[in-house]
Amino acid sequence: MEKGQNQNKISYIRKPLARRGKMSLLLAAIATLLGALGVYFGVQGNGNAGLSVAALGFSSLLFALVSLWYGWLAFLERNRNYLMARISLGISGLWAVFWVCMMIVGLGA
């Protein structure tokens, strides 16, 4: 065998998806639904959002943070496919940053 021959091997064994990655993606989807509803109702109220819109936004932030936690825990599982965990980390991270920025802007106004 030559030295470079081992580097060209392809594994056809499919790794199962990380269990916590699935949960993380579900939580990210819930955060997205709640966040989209909060933004929609906030725009419909011309920026004068009520307590229900604030509750939607805060719930979206909490679901995004828990999704980030589960996504991070998914990477601790060995020999798994981390695709769902990566997707959920991206989505949840964006929502978390968005809601933190909205809170900072709201406190400054």
PDB file as gemmi writes it, atoms N, CA and C in Angstrom:
CRYST1    1.000    1.000    1.000  90.00  90.00  90.00 P 1                      
ATOM      1  N   MET A   1       0.831  -1.190   0.000  1.00  0.00           N  
ATOM      2  CA  MET A   1       0.000   0.000   0.000  1.00  0.00           C  
ATOM      3  C   MET A   1       0.871   1.247   0.000  1.00  0.00           C  
ATOM      4  N   GLU A   2       0.398   2.222  -0.694  1.00  0.00           N  
ATOM      5  CA  GLU A   2       1.115   3.487  -0.735  1.00  0.00           C  
ATOM      6  C   GLU A   2       0.631   4.383   0.394  1.00  0.00           C  
ATOM      7  N   LYS A   3       1.387   5.412   0.676  1.00  0.00           N  
ATOM      8  CA  LYS A   3       1.049   6.312   1.777  1.00  0.00           C  
ATOM      9  C   LYS A   3      -0.257   7.071   1.512  1.00  0.00           C  
ATOM     10  N   GLY A   4      -0.487   7.542   0.343  1.00  0.00           N  
ATOM     11  CA  GLY A   4      -1.653   8.364   0.029  1.00  0.00           C  
ATOM     12  C   GLY A   4      -2.936   7.579  -0.166  1.00  0.00           C  
ATOM     13  N   GLN A   5      -2.847   6.265  -0.208  1.00  0.00           N  
ATOM     14  CA  GLN A   5      -4.021   5.453  -0.492  1.00  0.00           C  
ATOM     15  C   GLN A   5      -5.014   5.442   0.676  1.00  0.00           C  
ATOM     16  N   ASN A   6      -4.563   5.531   1.899  1.00  0.00           N  
ATOM     17  CA  ASN A   6      -5.449   5.544   3.064  1.00  0.00           C  
ATOM     18  C   ASN A   6      -6.267   6.822   3.148  1.00  0.00           C  
ATOM     19  N   GLN A   7      -5.773   7.903   2.603  1.00  0.00           N  
ATOM     20  CA  GLN A   7      -6.458   9.181   2.679  1.00  0.00           C  
ATOM     21  C   GLN A   7      -7.658   9.242   1.740  1.00  0.00           C  
ATOM     22  N   ASN A   8      -7.732   8.387   0.748  1.00  0.00           N  
ATOM     23  CA  ASN A   8      -8.811   8.433  -0.230  1.00  0.00           C  
ATOM     24  C   ASN A   8      -9.952   7.480   0.089  1.00  0.00           C  
ATOM     25  N   LYS A   9      -9.964   6.885   1.261  1.00  0.00           N  
ATOM     26  CA  LYS A   9     -11.026   5.957   1.612  1.00  0.00           C  
ATOM     27  C   LYS A   9     -12.314   6.712   1.908  1.00  0.00           C  
ATOM     28  N   ILE A  10     -13.422   6.141   1.495  1.00  0.00           N  
ATOM     29  CA  ILE A  10     -14.741   6.714   1.740  1.00  0.00           C  
ATOM     30  C   ILE A  10     -15.536   5.724   2.564  1.00  0.00           C  
ATOM     31  N   SER A  11     -16.148   6.213   3.620  1.00  0.00           N  
ATOM     32  CA  SER A  11     -16.972   5.364   4.467  1.00  0.00           C  
ATOM     33  C   SER A  11     -18.415   5.466   4.003  1.00  0.00           C  
ATOM     34  N   TYR A  12     -19.033   4.339   3.728  1.00  0.00           N  
ATOM     35  CA  TYR A  12     -20.415   4.320   3.284  1.00  0.00           C  
ATOM     36  C   TYR A  12     -21.379   4.003   4.429  1.00  0.00           C  
ATOM     37  N   ILE A  13     -20.863   3.944   5.621  1.00  0.00           N  
ATOM     38  CA  ILE A  13     -21.706   3.704   6.786  1.00  0.00           C  
ATOM     39  C   ILE A  13     -22.311   5.040   7.209  1.00  0.00           C  
ATOM     40  N   ARG A  14     -23.630   5.099   7.230  1.00  0.00           N  
ATOM     41  CA  ARG A  14     -24.290   6.343   7.618  1.00  0.00           C  
ATOM     42  C   ARG A  14     -24.383   6.428   9.132  1.00  0.00           C  
ATOM     43  N   LYS A  15     -24.004   7.561   9.639  1.00  0.00           N  
ATOM     44  CA  LYS A  15     -24.084   7.779  11.077  1.00  0.00           C  
ATOM     45  C   LYS A  15     -25.502   8.232  11.420  1.00  0.00           C  
ATOM     46  N   PRO A  16     -26.038   7.752  12.523  1.00  0.00           N  
ATOM     47  CA  PRO A  16     -27.378   8.203  12.928  1.00  0.00           C  
ATOM     48  C   PRO A  16     -27.333   9.658  13.391  1.00  0.00           C  
ATOM     49  N   LEU A  17     -28.461  10.331  13.271  1.00  0.00           N  
ATOM     50  CA  LEU A  17     -28.543  11.718  13.708  1.00  0.00           C  
ATOM     51  C   LEU A  17     -28.458  11.790  15.226  1.00  0.00           C  
ATOM     52  N   ALA A  18     -27.873  12.858  15.700  1.00  0.00           N  
ATOM     53  CA  ALA A  18     -27.772  13.064  17.144  1.00  0.00           C  
ATOM     54  C   ALA A  18     -29.166  13.300  17.711  1.00  0.00           C  
ATOM     55  N   ARG A  19     -29.488  12.596  18.794  1.00  0.00           N  
ATOM     56  CA  ARG A  19     -30.815  12.722  19.399  1.00  0.00           C  
ATOM     57  C   ARG A  19     -31.078  14.140  19.895  1.00  0.00           C  
ATOM     58  N   ARG A  20     -30.095  14.716  20.524  1.00  0.00           N  
ATOM     59  CA  ARG A  20     -30.274  16.076  21.038  1.00  0.00           C  
ATOM     60  C   ARG A  20     -30.319  17.096  19.908  1.00  0.00           C  
ATOM     61  N   GLY A  21     -29.768  16.755  18.759  1.00  0.00           N  
ATOM     62  CA  GLY A  21     -29.846  17.636  17.593  1.00  0.00           C  
ATOM     63  C   GLY A  21     -31.271  17.739  17.082  1.00  0.00           C  
ATOM     64  N   LYS A  22     -31.998  16.626  17.142  1.00  0.00           N  
ATOM     65  CA  LYS A  22     -33.404  16.652  16.734  1.00  0.00           C  
ATOM     66  C   LYS A  22     -34.215  17.544  17.660  1.00  0.00           C  
ATOM     67  N   MET A  23     -33.991  17.409  18.971  1.00  0.00           N  
ATOM     68  CA  MET A  23     -34.699  18.232  19.943  1.00  0.00           C  
ATOM     69  C   MET A  23     -34.325  19.694  19.778  1.00  0.00           C  
ATOM     70  N   SER A  24     -33.067  19.953  19.493  1.00  0.00           N  
ATOM     71  CA  SER A  24     -32.603  21.317  19.290  1.00  0.00           C  
ATOM     72  C   SER A  24     -33.276  21.950  18.079  1.00  0.00           C  
ATOM     73  N   LEU A  25     -33.426  21.180  17.011  1.00  0.00           N  
ATOM     74  CA  LEU A  25     -34.081  21.707  15.814  1.00  0.00           C  
ATOM     75  C   LEU A  25     -35.567  21.964  16.064  1.00  0.00           C  
ATOM     76  N   LEU A  26     -36.213  21.101  16.829  1.00  0.00           N  
ATOM     77  CA  LEU A  26     -37.621  21.314  17.180  1.00  0.00           C  
ATOM     78  C   LEU A  26     -37.778  22.590  18.005  1.00  0.00           C  
ATOM     79  N   LEU A  27     -36.909  22.792  18.972  1.00  0.00           N  
ATOM     80  CA  LEU A  27     -36.968  24.004  19.789  1.00  0.00           C  
ATOM     81  C   LEU A  27     -36.663  25.256  18.959  1.00  0.00           C  
ATOM     82  N   ALA A  28     -35.759  25.147  18.000  1.00  0.00           N  
ATOM     83  CA  ALA A  28     -35.462  26.277  17.118  1.00  0.00           C  
ATOM     84  C   ALA A  28     -36.663  26.608  16.238  1.00  0.00           C  
ATOM     85  N   ALA A  29     -37.395  25.579  15.807  1.00  0.00           N  
ATOM     86  CA  ALA A  29     -38.597  25.820  15.006  1.00  0.00           C  
ATOM     87  C   ALA A  29     -39.668  26.525  15.836  1.00  0.00           C  
ATOM     88  N   ILE A  30     -39.817  26.128  17.094  1.00  0.00           N  
ATOM     89  CA  ILE A  30     -40.779  26.796  17.973  1.00  0.00           C  
ATOM     90  C   ILE A  30     -40.358  28.241  18.220  1.00  0.00           C  
ATOM     91  N   ALA A  31     -39.061  28.466  18.431  1.00  0.00           N  
ATOM     92  CA  ALA A  31     -38.552  29.829  18.618  1.00  0.00           C  
ATOM     93  C   ALA A  31     -38.808  30.678  17.382  1.00  0.00           C  
ATOM     94  N   THR A  32     -38.663  30.071  16.204  1.00  0.00           N  
ATOM     95  CA  THR A  32     -38.912  30.796  14.965  1.00  0.00           C  
ATOM     96  C   THR A  32     -40.388  31.151  14.822  1.00  0.00           C  
ATOM     97  N   LEU A  33     -41.263  30.206  15.146  1.00  0.00           N  
ATOM     98  CA  LEU A  33     -42.701  30.466  15.066  1.00  0.00           C  
ATOM     99  C   LEU A  33     -43.105  31.580  16.030  1.00  0.00           C  
ATOM    100  N   LEU A  34     -42.680  31.481  17.276  1.00  0.00           N  
ATOM    101  CA  LEU A  34     -43.017  32.511  18.257  1.00  0.00           C  
ATOM    102  C   LEU A  34     -42.397  33.859  17.898  1.00  0.00           C  
ATOM    103  N   GLY A  35     -41.160  33.841  17.412  1.00  0.00           N  
ATOM    104  CA  GLY A  35     -40.497  35.081  17.025  1.00  0.00           C  
ATOM    105  C   GLY A  35     -41.164  35.747  15.836  1.00  0.00           C  
ATOM    106  N   ALA A  36     -41.560  34.950  14.856  1.00  0.00           N  
ATOM    107  CA  ALA A  36     -42.235  35.511  13.684  1.00  0.00           C  
ATOM    108  C   ALA A  36     -43.586  36.099  14.074  1.00  0.00           C  
ATOM    109  N   LEU A  37     -44.310  35.413  14.953  1.00  0.00           N  
ATOM    110  CA  LEU A  37     -45.586  35.956  15.429  1.00  0.00           C  
ATOM    111  C   LEU A  37     -45.386  37.250  16.207  1.00  0.00           C  
ATOM    112  N   GLY A  38     -44.361  37.285  17.046  1.00  0.00           N  
ATOM    113  CA  GLY A  38     -44.075  38.497  17.802  1.00  0.00           C  
ATOM    114  C   GLY A  38     -43.721  39.674  16.912  1.00  0.00           C  
ATOM    115  N   VAL A  39     -42.903  39.432  15.913  1.00  0.00           N  
ATOM    116  CA  VAL A  39     -42.532  40.501  14.971  1.00  0.00           C  
ATOM    117  C   VAL A  39     -43.757  40.943  14.164  1.00  0.00           C  
ATOM    118  N   TYR A  40     -44.563  39.997  13.719  1.00  0.00           N  
ATOM    119  CA  TYR A  40     -45.760  40.317  12.931  1.00  0.00           C  
ATOM    120  C   TYR A  40     -46.728  41.190  13.726  1.00  0.00           C  
ATOM    121  N   PHE A  41     -47.026  40.777  14.955  1.00  0.00           N  
ATOM    122  CA  PHE A  41     -47.967  41.552  15.764  1.00  0.00           C  
ATOM    123  C   PHE A  41     -47.378  42.886  16.196  1.00  0.00           C  
ATOM    124  N   GLY A  42     -46.072  42.948  16.357  1.00  0.00           N  
ATOM    125  CA  GLY A  42     -45.420  44.213  16.661  1.00  0.00           C  
ATOM    126  C   GLY A  42     -45.508  45.199  15.512  1.00  0.00           C  
ATOM    127  N   VAL A  43     -45.351  44.708  14.302  1.00  0.00           N  
ATOM    128  CA  VAL A  43     -45.472  45.566  13.120  1.00  0.00           C  
ATOM    129  C   VAL A  43     -46.927  45.985  12.924  1.00  0.00           C  
ATOM    130  N   GLN A  44     -47.870  45.059  13.164  1.00  0.00           N  
ATOM    131  CA  GLN A  44     -49.298  45.390  13.027  1.00  0.00           C  
ATOM    132  C   GLN A  44     -49.710  46.467  14.023  1.00  0.00           C  
ATOM    133  N   GLY A  45     -49.095  46.498  15.178  1.00  0.00           N  
ATOM    134  CA  GLY A  45     -49.407  47.509  16.188  1.00  0.00           C  
ATOM    135  C   GLY A  45     -48.607  48.778  16.020  1.00  0.00           C  
ATOM    136  N   ASN A  46     -47.933  48.944  14.899  1.00  0.00           N  
ATOM    137  CA  ASN A  46     -47.122  50.130  14.590  1.00  0.00           C  
ATOM    138  C   ASN A  46     -46.072  50.417  15.664  1.00  0.00           C  
ATOM    139  N   GLY A  47     -45.510  49.376  16.225  1.00  0.00           N  
ATOM    140  CA  GLY A  47     -44.451  49.536  17.204  1.00  0.00           C  
ATOM    141  C   GLY A  47     -44.946  49.687  18.630  1.00  0.00           C  
ATOM    142  N   ASN A  48     -46.235  49.848  18.818  1.00  0.00           N  
ATOM    143  CA  ASN A  48     -46.811  49.938  20.158  1.00  0.00           C  
ATOM    144  C   ASN A  48     -47.321  48.556  20.559  1.00  0.00           C  
ATOM    145  N   ALA A  49     -46.412  47.686  20.824  1.00  0.00           N  
ATOM    146  CA  ALA A  49     -46.768  46.301  21.122  1.00  0.00           C  
ATOM    147  C   ALA A  49     -47.223  46.175  22.566  1.00  0.00           C  
ATOM    148  N   GLY A  50     -48.175  45.302  22.769  1.00  0.00           N  
ATOM    149  CA  GLY A  50     -48.678  45.059  24.112  1.00  0.00           C  
ATOM    150  C   GLY A  50     -47.885  43.994  24.827  1.00  0.00           C  
ATOM    151  N   LEU A  51     -48.408  43.600  25.964  1.00  0.00           N  
ATOM    152  CA  LEU A  51     -47.750  42.595  26.785  1.00  0.00           C  
ATOM    153  C   LEU A  51     -47.736  41.231  26.108  1.00  0.00           C  
ATOM    154  N   SER A  52     -48.742  40.927  25.310  1.00  0.00           N  
ATOM    155  CA  SER A  52     -48.780  39.622  24.633  1.00  0.00           C  
ATOM    156  C   SER A  52     -47.654  39.495  23.606  1.00  0.00           C  
ATOM    157  N   VAL A  53     -47.339  40.592  22.943  1.00  0.00           N  
ATOM    158  CA  VAL A  53     -46.239  40.567  21.971  1.00  0.00           C  
ATOM    159  C   VAL A  53     -44.902  40.441  22.702  1.00  0.00           C  
ATOM    160  N   ALA A  54     -44.783  41.102  23.836  1.00  0.00           N  
ATOM    161  CA  ALA A  54     -43.560  40.969  24.633  1.00  0.00           C  
ATOM    162  C   ALA A  54     -43.403  39.537  25.134  1.00  0.00           C  
ATOM    163  N   ALA A  55     -44.519  38.910  25.507  1.00  0.00           N  
ATOM    164  CA  ALA A  55     -44.461  37.521  25.964  1.00  0.00           C  
ATOM    165  C   ALA A  55     -44.042  36.591  24.830  1.00  0.00           C  
ATOM    166  N   LEU A  56     -44.531  36.847  23.609  1.00  0.00           N  
ATOM    167  CA  LEU A  56     -44.109  36.039  22.458  1.00  0.00           C  
ATOM    168  C   LEU A  56     -42.608  36.189  22.213  1.00  0.00           C  
ATOM    169  N   GLY A  57     -42.125  37.416  22.268  1.00  0.00           N  
ATOM    170  CA  GLY A  57     -40.703  37.662  22.045  1.00  0.00           C  
ATOM    171  C   GLY A  57     -39.835  37.039  23.122  1.00  0.00           C  
ATOM    172  N   PHE A  58     -40.248  37.172  24.374  1.00  0.00           N  
ATOM    173  CA  PHE A  58     -39.457  36.599  25.462  1.00  0.00           C  
ATOM    174  C   PHE A  58     -39.487  35.075  25.408  1.00  0.00           C  
ATOM    175  N   SER A  59     -40.640  34.502  25.074  1.00  0.00           N  
ATOM    176  CA  SER A  59     -40.736  33.049  24.930  1.00  0.00           C  
ATOM    177  C   SER A  59     -39.852  32.567  23.788  1.00  0.00           C  
ATOM    178  N   SER A  60     -39.831  33.322  22.700  1.00  0.00           N  
ATOM    179  CA  SER A  60     -38.966  32.973  21.573  1.00  0.00           C  
ATOM    180  C   SER A  60     -37.501  32.990  21.994  1.00  0.00           C  
ATOM    181  N   LEU A  61     -37.122  33.988  22.781  1.00  0.00           N  
ATOM    182  CA  LEU A  61     -35.742  34.067  23.272  1.00  0.00           C  
ATOM    183  C   LEU A  61     -35.414  32.862  24.156  1.00  0.00           C  
ATOM    184  N   LEU A  62     -36.325  32.501  25.045  1.00  0.00           N  
ATOM    185  CA  LEU A  62     -36.073  31.358  25.924  1.00  0.00           C  
ATOM    186  C   LEU A  62     -35.947  30.057  25.133  1.00  0.00           C  
ATOM    187  N   PHE A  63     -36.848  29.852  24.160  1.00  0.00           N  
ATOM    188  CA  PHE A  63     -36.748  28.645  23.334  1.00  0.00           C  
ATOM    189  C   PHE A  63     -35.449  28.636  22.539  1.00  0.00           C  
ATOM    190  N   ALA A  64     -35.007  29.797  22.062  1.00  0.00           N  
ATOM    191  CA  ALA A  64     -33.750  29.870  21.310  1.00  0.00           C  
ATOM    192  C   ALA A  64     -32.558  29.523  22.204  1.00  0.00           C  
ATOM    193  N   LEU A  65     -32.573  30.006  23.438  1.00  0.00           N  
ATOM    194  CA  LEU A  65     -31.468  29.711  24.356  1.00  0.00           C  
ATOM    195  C   LEU A  65     -31.427  28.233  24.726  1.00  0.00           C  
ATOM    196  N   VAL A  66     -32.598  27.632  24.955  1.00  0.00           N  
ATOM    197  CA  VAL A  66     -32.633  26.204  25.276  1.00  0.00           C  
ATOM    198  C   VAL A  66     -32.208  25.393  24.052  1.00  0.00           C  
ATOM    199  N   SER A  67     -32.591  25.853  22.870  1.00  0.00           N  
ATOM    200  CA  SER A  67     -32.169  25.179  21.640  1.00  0.00           C  
ATOM    201  C   SER A  67     -30.648  25.245  21.472  1.00  0.00           C  
ATOM    202  N   LEU A  68     -30.062  26.381  21.810  1.00  0.00           N  
ATOM    203  CA  LEU A  68     -28.597  26.493  21.762  1.00  0.00           C  
ATOM    204  C   LEU A  68     -27.951  25.500  22.721  1.00  0.00           C  
ATOM    205  N   TRP A  69     -28.531  25.353  23.911  1.00  0.00           N  
ATOM    206  CA  TRP A  69     -28.000  24.415  24.894  1.00  0.00           C  
ATOM    207  C   TRP A  69     -28.071  22.981  24.378  1.00  0.00           C  
ATOM    208  N   TYR A  70     -29.244  22.584  23.839  1.00  0.00           N  
ATOM    209  CA  TYR A  70     -29.384  21.228  23.315  1.00  0.00           C  
ATOM    210  C   TYR A  70     -28.483  21.015  22.096  1.00  0.00           C  
ATOM    211  N   GLY A  71     -28.314  22.036  21.270  1.00  0.00           N  
ATOM    212  CA  GLY A  71     -27.419  21.915  20.126  1.00  0.00           C  
ATOM    213  C   GLY A  71     -25.986  21.692  20.552  1.00  0.00           C  
ATOM    214  N   TRP A  72     -25.572  22.373  21.616  1.00  0.00           N  
ATOM    215  CA  TRP A  72     -24.219  22.189  22.127  1.00  0.00           C  
ATOM    216  C   TRP A  72     -24.068  20.791  22.712  1.00  0.00           C  
ATOM    217  N   LEU A  73     -25.099  20.335  23.437  1.00  0.00           N  
ATOM    218  CA  LEU A  73     -25.034  18.985  24.010  1.00  0.00           C  
ATOM    219  C   LEU A  73     -25.006  17.903  22.933  1.00  0.00           C  
ATOM    220  N   ALA A  74     -25.597  18.179  21.780  1.00  0.00           N  
ATOM    221  CA  ALA A  74     -25.614  17.201  20.690  1.00  0.00           C  
ATOM    222  C   ALA A  74     -24.202  16.895  20.203  1.00  0.00           C  
ATOM    223  N   PHE A  75     -23.320  17.872  20.277  1.00  0.00           N  
ATOM    224  CA  PHE A  75     -21.948  17.648  19.825  1.00  0.00           C  
ATOM    225  C   PHE A  75     -21.159  16.751  20.777  1.00  0.00           C  
ATOM    226  N   LEU A  76     -21.690  16.503  21.958  1.00  0.00           N  
ATOM    227  CA  LEU A  76     -21.016  15.608  22.899  1.00  0.00           C  
ATOM    228  C   LEU A  76     -21.309  14.140  22.598  1.00  0.00           C  
ATOM    229  N   GLU A  77     -22.325  13.876  21.771  1.00  0.00           N  
ATOM    230  CA  GLU A  77     -22.633  12.498  21.384  1.00  0.00           C  
ATOM    231  C   GLU A  77     -21.597  12.030  20.368  1.00  0.00           C  
ATOM    232  N   ARG A  78     -21.086  10.842  20.565  1.00  0.00           N  
ATOM    233  CA  ARG A  78     -20.017  10.321  19.710  1.00  0.00           C  
ATOM    234  C   ARG A  78     -20.588   9.588  18.499  1.00  0.00           C  
ATOM    235  N   ASN A  79     -19.860   9.653  17.389  1.00  0.00           N  
ATOM    236  CA  ASN A  79     -20.191   8.948  16.147  1.00  0.00           C  
ATOM    237  C   ASN A  79     -21.618   9.214  15.693  1.00  0.00           C  
ATOM    238  N   ARG A  80     -21.975  10.476  15.615  1.00  0.00           N  
ATOM    239  CA  ARG A  80     -23.310  10.887  15.192  1.00  0.00           C  
ATOM    240  C   ARG A  80     -23.191  11.895  14.062  1.00  0.00           C  
ATOM    241  N   ASN A  81     -24.292  12.081  13.366  1.00  0.00           N  
ATOM    242  CA  ASN A  81     -24.394  13.112  12.338  1.00  0.00           C  
ATOM    243  C   ASN A  81     -24.912  14.376  13.021  1.00  0.00           C  
ATOM    244  N   TYR A  82     -24.198  15.470  12.899  1.00  0.00           N  
ATOM    245  CA  TYR A  82     -24.522  16.697  13.609  1.00  0.00           C  
ATOM    246  C   TYR A  82     -25.204  17.738  12.727  1.00  0.00           C  
ATOM    247  N   LEU A  83     -25.786  17.330  11.621  1.00  0.00           N  
ATOM    248  CA  LEU A  83     -26.384  18.278  10.689  1.00  0.00           C  
ATOM    249  C   LEU A  83     -27.504  19.080  11.342  1.00  0.00           C  
ATOM    250  N   MET A  84     -28.427  18.417  12.016  1.00  0.00           N  
ATOM    251  CA  MET A  84     -29.538  19.127  12.650  1.00  0.00           C  
ATOM    252  C   MET A  84     -29.049  20.054  13.760  1.00  0.00           C  
ATOM    253  N   ALA A  85     -28.025  19.638  14.467  1.00  0.00           N  
ATOM    254  CA  ALA A  85     -27.476  20.474  15.532  1.00  0.00           C  
ATOM    255  C   ALA A  85     -26.860  21.744  14.948  1.00  0.00           C  
ATOM    256  N   ARG A  86     -26.165  21.615  13.843  1.00  0.00           N  
ATOM    257  CA  ARG A  86     -25.560  22.794  13.206  1.00  0.00           C  
ATOM    258  C   ARG A  86     -26.618  23.766  12.709  1.00  0.00           C  
ATOM    259  N   ILE A  87     -27.662  23.238  12.072  1.00  0.00           N  
ATOM    260  CA  ILE A  87     -28.738  24.087  11.566  1.00  0.00           C  
ATOM    261  C   ILE A  87     -29.426  24.814  12.719  1.00  0.00           C  
ATOM    262  N   SER A  88     -29.740  24.066  13.770  1.00  0.00           N  
ATOM    263  CA  SER A  88     -30.449  24.681  14.894  1.00  0.00           C  
ATOM    264  C   SER A  88     -29.579  25.696  15.627  1.00  0.00           C  
ATOM    265  N   LEU A  89     -28.278  25.456  15.702  1.00  0.00           N  
ATOM    266  CA  LEU A  89     -27.395  26.434  16.332  1.00  0.00           C  
ATOM    267  C   LEU A  89     -27.389  27.748  15.556  1.00  0.00           C  
ATOM    268  N   GLY A  90     -27.401  27.662  14.238  1.00  0.00           N  
ATOM    269  CA  GLY A  90     -27.442  28.872  13.425  1.00  0.00           C  
ATOM    270  C   GLY A  90     -28.737  29.641  13.594  1.00  0.00           C  
ATOM    271  N   ILE A  91     -29.852  28.929  13.511  1.00  0.00           N  
ATOM    272  CA  ILE A  91     -31.161  29.574  13.629  1.00  0.00           C  
ATOM    273  C   ILE A  91     -31.342  30.153  15.029  1.00  0.00           C  
ATOM    274  N   SER A  92     -31.066  29.362  16.042  1.00  0.00           N  
ATOM    275  CA  SER A  92     -31.259  29.814  17.421  1.00  0.00           C  
ATOM    276  C   SER A  92     -30.311  30.952  17.782  1.00  0.00           C  
ATOM    277  N   GLY A  93     -29.099  30.882  17.275  1.00  0.00           N  
ATOM    278  CA  GLY A  93     -28.152  31.959  17.530  1.00  0.00           C  
ATOM    279  C   GLY A  93     -28.613  33.280  16.946  1.00  0.00           C  
ATOM    280  N   LEU A  94     -29.162  33.222  15.740  1.00  0.00           N  
ATOM    281  CA  LEU A  94     -29.681  34.452  15.124  1.00  0.00           C  
ATOM    282  C   LEU A  94     -30.856  35.020  15.911  1.00  0.00           C  
ATOM    283  N   TRP A  95     -31.770  34.150  16.339  1.00  0.00           N  
ATOM    284  CA  TRP A  95     -32.919  34.625  17.117  1.00  0.00           C  
ATOM    285  C   TRP A  95     -32.474  35.195  18.450  1.00  0.00           C  
ATOM    286  N   ALA A  96     -31.528  34.560  19.115  1.00  0.00           N  
ATOM    287  CA  ALA A  96     -31.058  35.054  20.410  1.00  0.00           C  
ATOM    288  C   ALA A  96     -30.414  36.430  20.257  1.00  0.00           C  
ATOM    289  N   VAL A  97     -29.579  36.593  19.250  1.00  0.00           N  
ATOM    290  CA  VAL A  97     -28.943  37.896  19.013  1.00  0.00           C  
ATOM    291  C   VAL A  97     -29.995  38.942  18.666  1.00  0.00           C  
ATOM    292  N   PHE A  98     -30.969  38.567  17.832  1.00  0.00           N  
ATOM    293  CA  PHE A  98     -32.035  39.501  17.439  1.00  0.00           C  
ATOM    294  C   PHE A  98     -32.803  39.993  18.662  1.00  0.00           C  
ATOM    295  N   TRP A  99     -33.227  39.074  19.544  1.00  0.00           N  
ATOM    296  CA  TRP A  99     -34.037  39.480  20.682  1.00  0.00           C  
ATOM    297  C   TRP A  99     -33.226  40.251  21.713  1.00  0.00           C  
ATOM    298  N   VAL A 100     -31.971  39.920  21.888  1.00  0.00           N  
ATOM    299  CA  VAL A 100     -31.134  40.704  22.808  1.00  0.00           C  
ATOM    300  C   VAL A 100     -30.962  42.129  22.273  1.00  0.00           C  
ATOM    301  N   CYS A 101     -30.761  42.269  20.964  1.00  0.00           N  
ATOM    302  CA  CYS A 101     -30.655  43.603  20.364  1.00  0.00           C  
ATOM    303  C   CYS A 101     -31.968  44.382  20.506  1.00  0.00           C  
ATOM    304  N   MET A 102     -33.099  43.699  20.337  1.00  0.00           N  
ATOM    305  CA  MET A 102     -34.390  44.367  20.497  1.00  0.00           C  
ATOM    306  C   MET A 102     -34.588  44.853  21.922  1.00  0.00           C  
ATOM    307  N   MET A 103     -34.121  44.067  22.901  1.00  0.00           N  
ATOM    308  CA  MET A 103     -34.247  44.484  24.294  1.00  0.00           C  
ATOM    309  C   MET A 103     -33.352  45.691  24.589  1.00  0.00           C  
ATOM    310  N   ILE A 104     -32.158  45.693  24.021  1.00  0.00           N  
ATOM    311  CA  ILE A 104     -31.238  46.818  24.231  1.00  0.00           C  
ATOM    312  C   ILE A 104     -31.823  48.071  23.602  1.00  0.00           C  
ATOM    313  N   VAL A 105     -32.357  47.959  22.390  1.00  0.00           N  
ATOM    314  CA  VAL A 105     -32.966  49.112  21.721  1.00  0.00           C  
ATOM    315  C   VAL A 105     -34.185  49.596  22.505  1.00  0.00           C  
ATOM    316  N   GLY A 106     -34.991  48.647  23.013  1.00  0.00           N  
ATOM    317  CA  GLY A 106     -36.181  49.017  23.774  1.00  0.00           C  
ATOM    318  C   GLY A 106     -35.848  49.706  25.087  1.00  0.00           C  
ATOM    319  N   LEU A 107     -34.782  49.285  25.742  1.00  0.00           N  
ATOM    320  CA  LEU A 107     -34.388  49.936  26.997  1.00  0.00           C  
ATOM    321  C   LEU A 107     -33.794  51.310  26.755  1.00  0.00           C  
ATOM    322  N   GLY A 108     -33.178  51.495  25.610  1.00  0.00           N  
ATOM    323  CA  GLY A 108     -32.561  52.783  25.286  1.00  0.00           C  
ATOM    324  C   GLY A 108     -33.548  53.830  24.815  1.00  0.00           C  
ATOM    325  N   ALA A 109     -34.733  53.401  24.404  1.00  0.00           N  
ATOM    326  CA  ALA A 109     -35.705  54.369  23.866  1.00  0.00           C  
ATOM    327  C   ALA A 109     -36.490  55.075  24.933  1.00  0.00           C  
TER     328      ALA A 109                                                      
END                                                                             
